[in-house]
Amino acid sequence: MKRIAAVVGIAALALGIGFGAGLTAATKTYQFTGAVKSNDSGTLVVEKSAKETWTFSTDASTKGTAKVGDKVTVYYKMVATEIESKPATTTPAKKK
């Protein structure tokens, strides 16, 4: 009976660690720093250099505000909202 309890306990611990690692991966954040070029109705445009400008979507849950010209650091997450899959194409084998 003790052996079964130990096995169940180890399995539960392994699942807990695996689940925790999955949650950590989903919450990874990134940052982008630059000057605000525009901030209009749910869209924030930040320019790092003349060659690098990023556009971010904002909503009611976005913390903080920024005005045009402010230097800001934007913290964001990359989250897929949809995945469209197409089957891989195969090339026909050459006849000898």
N, C-alpha and C positions, 0 to 999 in steps of 0.2 A: 504494500500500500504506500509506503514511504517513497519507493522508487517511482511509482506512477505520479505522485504529487510533485516529485522533483522534476520529472520530465515535463509535466504540464507547466510548472513554474518557469523552467528554462524556455519553453516554447513561448509563453506569454511575454517574457522579457525580450526575447528576440523579435517578436512582433512589435512590441512597444518601441524598441530601438529603431527598427525599420520604418515604422510609421512616423516617428519623430524626424528621421533623416529626410523623409519625403516632404514633410511640412517645411523643414528648413530650406530645402531646395526651391520650393514654391514661393518663399518669401524673400528671396535674394533681391537686393535693391542695387541700383546703379545711380550714378549722378552725372550731371552735365552742368558746367558753369559757363556763364557768358552774360551778355547785355541783352535786356529785353528790347525787342524790336517792335512787337505789338502784343496786345492782350485784349482780345475781342471775344465776347460771348462764347466761352468754352474752348478757346484756342490761345495758346501762349507760344510765341515765336521767340526763340533765344538764339543769338548769334555769338559764336565763339571767335570766329575770324571771318574774313571776307569769303573764304571758301567753305566754311562749315556753319550752317544754320539748321537748327532742329525745331520742329513743331510738335507741341505737346497738347493733348486733349485734357481739359480740366472739367470738373463737375462740382457739385455742392460739397462733396466730401474732401476736396482738395484743400489742404491747410495752407494758410498764408496768402498774401496778395503781392502784386508787383505792378509798378508803373513803367511806362516806356522810358528807357534809359537806365533803369536800375540794374546793378550787377546782382545776379541771382545764381543760386545753385539749386537745380531741380533734381529731386530724388524721385526715381521712377522704377517700375517693375516691368519686365517683359512677360506678358501673359498672352498666350494664343487665344483668340476668340473663335476661330473657325479653322478647320483643316480640310482642304479639298484634295482628295487623292485620285490619281490617275494611274492605271496599271503601267508598269515599266514596259517599254517597247523592246522587242527582241530582234536582233538582226538575223536574217536568214543565213544559214551556213552555205559556204561556197561549195559547189559540186566539183569534183575532181575528174 
